[in-house]
Amino acid sequence: MQPLVLHLTLYAEYFSAILAGTKNIEYRRRSERYDNKFKRPYTHIKFVNGYGNHRPWLITEISRIEKCPNEWRIHLGPVIESGNLHLLHLDIPRTSLNASLILF
């Protein structure tokens, strides 16, 4: 069976935390867009830092997707592939990685 891959964009600090294994849940606010998107049985996520073809990326397995009243919680498995990591820039202000939502 072919994996079904969800594509999401992240800020560099959260991307790096997933890559390092210190962030294992990705949050998305409940909206019609994500409610419809998560009806599909995704098996993997491809995260990119920024937009375009030449951006850092990584692929993780999805352990499970949890539907909560105000947010979606995507429980991440291990990083299984990555690329363009030499383009990752962390010259951005630091905020807490424990923020309740990263919204796009």
Beta strands, then each sheet from edge to edge (+ up, - down):
strand 1: 5-10
strand 2: 25-29
strand 3: 44-49
strand 4: 57-67
strand 5: 71-83
sheet 1: 1+ 3+ 4- 5+ 2-
end
